């Protein structure tokens, strides 16, 4: 379910104005921001380019505000820069690759022009980047951090006074085992971050899916049937998690799991070590399993219990639950009839039927993530949806 309020609906022009005001406090001297007028033009041209199709494919691409080559060690320059128009961006969109490559735009006289293709992995810093995720859907990153999302009228901002509810922190608070072992500074158990990362990868694959989560000591969750129970290999993710975090201080584990390393003096990032690579492969495997009908079942020790897990039909103890927006303080009572389709009701029903803490993460094909939980007080709550995984961390 989406939480749409009138004050968050706006045109691309209104989004550009809100974006300029929002980014101003984060400005860094090494990463110059465009002027308000340039931001408005960037947003407009990127928005309309996202609505175009090139060779029957929707345009998905990145536009980086990069006035010059300073700080970049790898760029492919265009000898004669071309005007930054919706048509030119759509034409160049196939040259970008996920978040690694961006179309570099700068001002030339009174115009904005495309002058290069920029490799993010070799830039010392990440400039202001507008990512076209889908037709009419733009995400704006600055200094490598997502700061704003425009999704067909919804204006969502992150940072400063705009605080989003972290799903990994919510999951940590649900399960006592994770609460005890959480990083004392950020309040997140790294295993919770692993599960939310699996969900994000499933969403990036472009298919719907669901992850069911139970405490490790629960032998048999109630009301489910696994079409593919897992025997050998059930502990693959748990073992690789142990390998990648071995001898790593609690406060350093989240960065270790992300595979991030400090940049060298030339701006390059060292290759990940074998433990990090093996861990990433395990994440990818389980994310792929969510494409199989029904759900993946994992416990809090990161053991894979089964996939193709069906939530059985039947009566539920209650039919209402709390529904909370991740982007505001809105919390209201809802019931299962609010959902379209079967995946969201199944996730909520799973939580309702358990005797102990439980959670379900639902990835929708339309690009949203939701989190259903049963907390230690037996309160059922749905957190979401997170539009295009904005704020999902």
C-alpha positions in Angstrom: 0.0 0.0 0.0 1.2 3.5 -0.8 1.0 6.4 1.6 0.3 9.5 -0.5 -0.5 12.8 1.1 -1.5 16.0 -0.8 1.6 17.9 0.4 3.9 15.3 -1.2 2.2 15.4 -4.6 3.9 17.8 -7.1 5.0 18.4 -10.6 8.7 17.9 -11.8 9.1 21.7 -11.4 8.0 21.5 -7.8 10.2 18.6 -7.1 13.2 20.6 -8.5 12.5 23.5 -6.2 12.2 21.2 -3.2 15.3 19.4 -4.2 17.4 22.6 -4.5 16.3 23.6 -1.0 16.9 20.1 0.4 20.4 19.7 -1.0 21.8 23.2 0.0 22.8 22.1 3.6 24.7 19.1 2.3 26.8 21.0 -0.3 30.5 20.2 -0.4 33.2 22.4 -1.9 34.7 19.4 -3.8 31.3 18.5 -5.3 29.7 21.7 -6.6 26.0 21.8 -6.9 24.2 23.2 -9.9 22.3 26.5 -9.4 18.6 26.3 -8.7 17.9 27.0 -12.4 20.3 24.3 -13.5 18.7 21.8 -11.1 15.3 22.7 -12.6 16.6 22.1 -16.1 18.3 18.9 -15.2 15.2 17.5 -13.5 13.0 18.4 -16.4 15.2 17.0 -19.2 15.8 13.8 -17.2 12.1 13.4 -16.4 11.0 13.6 -20.0 13.8 11.4 -21.2 12.6 8.7 -18.8 9.3 8.7 -20.5 10.9 7.8 -23.9 11.7 4.4 -25.3 14.8 3.6 -27.3 14.5 0.4 -29.4 11.3 -0.6 -27.5 13.1 -0.4 -24.2 12.2 2.0 -21.4 15.0 4.4 -20.7 16.9 3.6 -17.5 20.0 5.8 -17.1 22.1 8.1 -14.9 22.8 11.8 -15.4 25.7 13.2 -13.4 26.4 17.0 -13.0 30.1 17.0 -13.8 31.4 20.4 -14.9 34.9 19.1 -15.6 37.2 16.0 -15.5 38.8 17.0 -12.3 38.7 14.1 -9.9 37.9 11.6 -12.6 40.5 9.2 -13.9 38.3 7.4 -16.5 35.9 9.4 -18.8 34.9 8.9 -22.4 34.6 12.4 -23.8 32.5 13.5 -26.7 34.6 15.8 -29.0 31.6 17.9 -29.9 29.2 18.0 -26.9 25.6 17.6 -27.7 22.6 19.5 -26.2 21.2 17.8 -23.1 17.7 17.1 -24.4 15.3 14.3 -23.6 16.0 12.7 -27.0 19.8 12.8 -26.6 19.7 11.4 -23.1 17.4 8.5 -24.3 19.8 7.8 -27.2 22.7 7.5 -24.8 20.8 5.6 -22.1 22.0 2.1 -23.4 25.6 3.2 -22.7 25.0 3.5 -19.0 25.2 0.4 -16.8 23.2 0.4 -13.6 24.9 2.8 -11.2 28.4 2.3 -12.6 28.2 4.7 -15.6 26.6 8.1 -15.9 26.0 10.6 -18.7 28.0 13.6 -17.7 26.3 17.0 -18.1 27.6 20.5 -17.7 26.8 24.1 -18.6 28.2 25.5 -21.8 27.1 29.1 -22.3 23.4 29.3 -21.8 22.9 25.6 -22.5 23.3 22.3 -20.8 25.3 19.8 -22.8 26.3 16.1 -22.7 30.1 16.0 -22.9 31.2 12.6 -21.6 30.4 9.2 -20.1 31.6 8.9 -16.5 32.6 5.7 -14.7 31.5 6.1 -11.1 34.0 3.4 -9.8 36.9 5.6 -10.8 35.7 9.0 -9.7 37.2 10.2 -6.5 33.8 11.4 -5.4 30.2 10.9 -6.6 28.7 14.1 -7.9 25.0 15.1 -8.0 23.5 12.2 -10.0 19.9 11.9 -11.2 18.9 8.2 -11.8 15.9 7.4 -14.1 14.7 4.2 -12.5 11.5 3.9 -14.5 9.2 6.1 -16.6 8.5 9.1 -14.5 10.6 7.9 -11.5 13.8 9.8 -10.6 16.2 9.3 -7.7 18.7 11.9 -6.8 22.0 11.0 -5.2 24.6 13.4 -3.9 28.1 12.4 -2.6 26.9 8.8 -3.2 23.9 9.1 -0.8 20.3 8.9 -2.0 18.7 12.2 -1.1 15.4 12.5 -3.0 12.9 10.5 -5.0 10.3 11.7 -7.4 7.8 9.0 -8.3 5.0 10.3 -10.5 3.9 13.0 -8.2 5.3 11.8 -4.9 8.1 13.9 -3.6 10.3 12.1 -1.0 13.3 13.5 0.7 16.0 11.9 2.9 18.4 13.5 5.4 18.3 16.6 7.6 14.8 16.9 9.0 13.5 14.1 6.7 14.1 10.9 8.7 13.1 7.5 7.2 12.4 4.4 9.2 15.2 1.9 8.6 13.9 -1.6 8.0 17.0 -3.2 9.3 16.6 -1.3 12.5 12.9 -2.3 12.7 13.8 -5.9 12.2 16.5 -5.7 14.9 14.0 -4.5 17.4 11.5 -7.3 16.5 13.8 -10.2 17.4 15.3 -10.3 20.9 18.3 -12.3 19.7 19.2 -9.5 17.3 18.4 -6.7 19.8 20.9 -8.1 22.2 23.7 -8.3 19.6 23.0 -5.1 17.8 25.6 -2.4 17.0 25.2 -0.1 20.0 25.7 3.0 17.9 23.3 2.4 15.1 21.0 -0.1 16.7 21.2 -2.6 13.9 22.2 -6.3 14.1 24.3 -7.0 10.9 22.2 -10.1 10.2 19.1 -7.9 9.9 21.0 -5.9 7.4 21.8 -9.1 5.5 18.1 -9.9 5.2 17.2 -6.4 4.0 20.0 -6.6 1.4 18.6 -9.9 0.1 15.2 -8.2 -0.3 16.8 -5.2 -2.2 18.6 -7.6 -4.5 15.3 -9.4 -5.2 13.7 -6.1 -6.1 16.6 -5.2 -8.4 16.0 -8.5 -10.3 12.6 -7.1 -11.3 10.4 -9.8 -10.0 8.1 -10.0 -7.0 9.0 -12.1 -4.1 8.7 -12.7 -0.3 11.1 -13.5 2.5 9.7 -15.1 5.7 11.7 -14.7 8.9 11.5 -16.7 12.2 13.6 -17.0 15.3 16.3 -19.7 15.0 14.9 -21.7 17.9 11.5 -22.2 16.2 11.5 -25.6 14.7 8.4 -25.5 12.6 6.6 -22.1 11.8 2.9 -22.3 11.9 0.7 -22.3 8.8 3.3 -22.8 6.0 4.3 -25.6 3.7 7.7 -25.7 2.0 7.6 -27.1 -1.5 11.4 -27.2 -1.5 12.7 -27.9 2.0 16.5 -27.4 2.2 18.9 -30.0 3.6 22.6 -29.8 2.7 23.6 -26.2 2.0 21.0 -24.7 4.4 23.8 -23.0 6.4 25.6 -21.6 3.3 24.7 -18.0 4.0 25.3 -18.4 7.8 28.8 -19.9 7.2 29.8 -17.2 4.7 28.4 -14.5 7.1 30.6 -16.0 9.9 33.6 -16.0 7.5 33.2 -12.4 6.4 32.7 -11.1 10.0 35.3 -13.2 11.7 37.6 -11.1 13.9 35.8 -8.0 12.9 34.7 -5.6 15.6 30.9 -5.2 16.0 31.0 -1.6 15.0 32.9 -2.4 11.8 30.7 -5.3 10.6 28.1 -3.3 8.7 30.8 -1.7 6.5 32.5 -5.0 6.1 29.3 -6.6 4.9 28.8 -3.9 2.4 32.2 -4.7 0.9 33.2 -1.1 1.1 36.8 -0.1 1.5 38.5 3.3 1.9 39.5 4.7 -1.5 43.2 4.8 -2.3 44.9 8.1 -3.0 44.1 7.8 -6.7 40.4 7.4 -6.0 40.3 3.7 -6.8 38.7 1.0 -4.6 40.6 -2.2 -3.8 39.2 -5.5 -5.0 37.1 -7.3 -2.4 38.7 -10.3 -0.7 37.5 -13.9 -1.2 35.3 -13.9 1.9 33.4 -10.8 0.7 33.0 -12.2 -2.8 31.7 -15.6 -1.4 29.3 -13.8 0.9 28.0 -11.6 -2.0 27.4 -14.8 -4.0 25.4 -16.3 -1.2 23.2 -13.2 -1.1 22.7 -13.4 -4.8 21.7 -17.1 -4.6 18.9 -16.5 -2.0 17.7 -13.4 -3.8 17.3 -15.5 -7.0 15.3 -18.1 -5.0 12.7 -15.4 -4.2 11.7 -15.6 -7.9 10.2 -19.0 -7.4 6.5 -19.0 -6.5 5.6 -18.3 -2.9 8.4 -17.4 -0.4 11.9 -18.0 1.0 12.0 -19.0 4.7 15.1 -17.9 6.7 15.8 -18.0 10.4 17.6 -15.4 12.5 20.9 -17.4 12.4 20.7 -16.9 8.6 19.9 -20.6 7.9 17.8 -21.2 4.8 14.9 -23.4 5.8 13.2 -23.7 2.5 11.9 -21.9 -0.7 8.7 -22.1 -2.6 7.2 -21.8 0.9 3.4 -21.4 0.8 1.3 -19.6 3.4 -1.6 -21.9 3.8 -5.2 -20.6 3.6 -7.2 -20.7 6.8 -8.6 -18.5 9.6 -6.4 -16.0 11.3 -6.6 -15.0 14.9 -7.0 -11.3 14.0 -7.6 -9.5 10.7 -6.6 -5.9 11.6 -3.1 -4.5 11.9 -1.2 -1.2 12.3 -0.1 0.3 9.0 2.8 2.8 9.2 4.3 5.0 6.6 8.1 4.9 6.4 8.1 8.6 5.3 5.9 10.2 7.9 4.4 9.7 11.4 1.2 8.3 9.8 0.0 5.1 11.6 -3.5 3.8 11.2 -5.5 0.6 11.6 -6.0 -1.4 8.5 -7.3 -4.9 7.5 -6.4 -7.4 4.8 -8.9 -6.1 2.3 -6.7 -3.0 1.8 -4.3 -5.1 -0.3 -4.5 -6.0 -4.0 -3.2 -9.3 -5.0 -2.1 -12.2 -2.7 1.5 -11.6 -1.6 0.9 -8.8 0.9 -2.0 -10.6 2.6 0.0 -13.8 2.8 2.9 -12.0 4.5 0.6 -10.4 7.1 -1.3 -13.6 7.7 2.0 -15.5 8.2 2.9 -13.0 11.0 -0.6 -13.2 12.5 -0.4 -17.0 12.9 3.0 -17.2 14.6 3.3 -17.8 18.4 6.5 -15.7 18.6 8.2 -12.9 16.8 8.1 -13.1 13.0 8.5 -11.0 9.9 7.7 -11.0 6.2 9.4 -8.8 3.5 7.4 -8.4 0.4 8.9 -7.2 -2.9 6.4 -6.0 -5.5 7.0 -6.1 -9.3 6.1 -2.5 -9.4 9.2 -1.5 -7.5 8.1 -1.4 -3.8 9.2 -3.1 -0.6 7.0 -3.6 2.5 7.8 -5.1 5.9 5.2 -7.0 8.0 6.1 -7.8 11.6 4.9 -9.5 14.7 6.7 -8.0 17.7 7.3 -9.5 21.2 4.0 -7.9 22.3 2.1 -9.7 19.5 1.4 -6.5 17.7 1.1 -6.9 14.0 2.3 -4.0 11.9 3.0 -3.3 8.2 5.8 -0.8 7.5 5.6 0.5 3.9 5.6 0.7 1.2 9.2 1.8 0.4 8.9 3.3 -3.1 11.8 2.0 -5.3 13.5 0.9 -2.0 14.1 4.6 -1.2 15.2 4.6 2.4 15.5 0.9 2.5 18.7 0.3 4.5 
